[in-house]
């Protein structure tokens, strides 16, 4: 999942492609779709593994170098979002064998995109360093700001950039001459003569002032305060940056906006001028500038997030909400080798790291291991043999029940725990039945749990069904 922003340089605006989690597809079992991108500006919303067709207006006759994201077909560029984070985010594929559909721009995808950015921010998921990754530059960020679900990403980007520049900020003083009520700096000789003649109470002085430096950082401070009020999650980084700018002379926000629209910042670096422009866009909510033509043709933004990492974080929080202690990626020594010339065995240097060690506190449920699976399934046999052997080895090594926790549609309902038993070595290898629990060495199993719902505007509400399902799961494990 992620976002790609293209600008061909020969049409008005940008083409924005939102890639949403496949668990949000209206019909989750539906085959991936082909979506034909518009020839000019606009947005399209697709789901993981969907295909996008790029017209020749973008792929063949423009200045966009699509080789930044994949190889280009000379007639029509088609791309497939690769599921493996080690691969390129897009790869060229042949012409579609399935029906090409018109780009979908309903209200559902826009709301889902907004929730997606909130989820990624709330869980601290960052873009993966895949081939073709292109982070937004300060000049490219405002172009994304008005698009559905990307305002949050733009504000998060601004907060990170502001913190970076606030930390290394240097005050710039400028010499000014003006009439003031009290003496500042040096009185001009002409001012003394004029004062005696006119009897005026004010006097003209020459002094150093912060000038445009103060206007720049006042704009940044007001924009940070707006981000603090609108973004969900922890605001510690925003508060630190605001605190570092509290000493600035107070300028009304109306004056900051009025002067800021005419400010050129000639004494500032290009990046600081861009930071000021982004701060103004946030203050004015002038995100419509996002759809204006860019002076930077090509792939403006190309970000990919690993959905399986998000699913693991989502499960961790859900188990904690069910009064469980959780260890993430805790090392587990699975294999040992014999030391030379001795009777001791030493663990191999690369231990396994199961996703989640879970220990329920308020129920009779035993401690167990949860293996997050961002894929459709409900049974152990729905995965490959290597995954089956992995959870079996975890269960036999630790004695803990080990579960595959599959991601399901947000409305997949209550969990149905399906458990398999691994017999002790004392049980006959041809035994068709196990007499009782005493003959069981370990349990493995699988369960399908609802992915956060796209029907809600807040992360807390989106997680509600999942948290309820996890409580039921923990209760069912107590019955084993």
Secondary structure, DSSP 8 states (H G I E B T S, - for coil): -EEEEEE-SSSSS-EEEEEE-GGGSSSTTS---EEE--SSSEEEEEETT-EEEE-HHHHTSSS--GGGTS---SS-EEEEE-S-TTS-SEEE--S-SS-EEE----HHHHHHHHHHHHHHHHTT------TT-B---HHHHGGGTTSTTTHHHHHHHHHHHHHHHHHT-----EEEEEEESS--SEE-HHHHHHHHHH--S-EEEEEEE-THHHHHHHHHHHHHHHHHHHS-S--HHHHHHHHHTTTS----HHHHHHHHTT---TTS-HHHHHHHHHHHHHHHT-GGGGGS--SS-EEEEEEE--HHHHHHHHHHHHHHHTTEEEEES-EE---EEE-TTSS-EEE-SS-EE-SEEEEESSSS---EEEEEE-SS-SSGGGS-HHHHHHHHHHHHHH--EEEEEEEE-TT--S---EEEEEE-TTS-TT-S---SGGGEEEEEEEEEEE---TT-SSHHHHTHHHHHHHHHHHHHHTT-
